[in-house]
Amino acid sequence: MKVHTVLMFVILLFAVSTSATFALVRPIVFPVQGEYSFQNDYADPRGGGMRKHLGNDIIAKKMTPVVSTVDGVITFIAIPEASWGYALTIRDADGYQYHYIHLNNDTPGTDDGKGGEANAYAPGLHRGSVVTKGQLLGWVGDSGNAEATVSHLHFEIQAPSGEYPNPYDSLVAASGNKAQGV
């Protein structure tokens, strides 16, 4: 009986540890400058229920500025546009990574998908660029697999452990507790 109880405890602990998300509030600058709305859509089904949403979508008009949430280094920048869209990743000094996805791919004032990198990213950015909190990174858009949706920034935080905590509480804190539903 004792072995059975221990085995059940281990199975339960494993199930909880592999499926649970953890709460986290990182000291960040809000990634969108201008009018926006967002809600807690973390873990919502995506891809016909095949995967879970690992971030929060911040709804804003195309070409709304996107800024660095932290001081850090760009470790990834999608050039050319990837299937998921124009995107970049910043790693901070603590090893956390911040993913910005669906940056603009349109010529300003259109929905033509022909804007290129010049309308996705701020000038001079590349892998290895050092960025500071609040620095312009690019602009909100609907690139990649977001073409059929409203323009938005998909924002994720990845912990040094590789886990993706829900960024919602960090975004709420960075917004001055001004979270809004969409």
Secondary structure as UniProt FT lines:
FT   HELIX           2..19
FT   STRAND          37..38
FT   TURN            42..43
FT   STRAND          45..46
FT   TURN            47..50
FT   STRAND          51..52
FT   STRAND          56..59
FT   TURN            62..63
FT   STRAND          65..67
FT   STRAND          72..77
FT   TURN            83..84
FT   STRAND          85..91
FT   TURN            93..94
FT   STRAND          97..103
FT   TURN            108..109
FT   HELIX           117..119
FT   TURN            123..124
FT   TURN            127..128
FT   STRAND          130..131
FT   TURN            133..134
FT   STRAND          136..141
FT   HELIX           144..146
FT   TURN            147..148
FT   STRAND          152..158
FT   TURN            160..161
FT   HELIX           168..174
FT   TURN            175..176
//
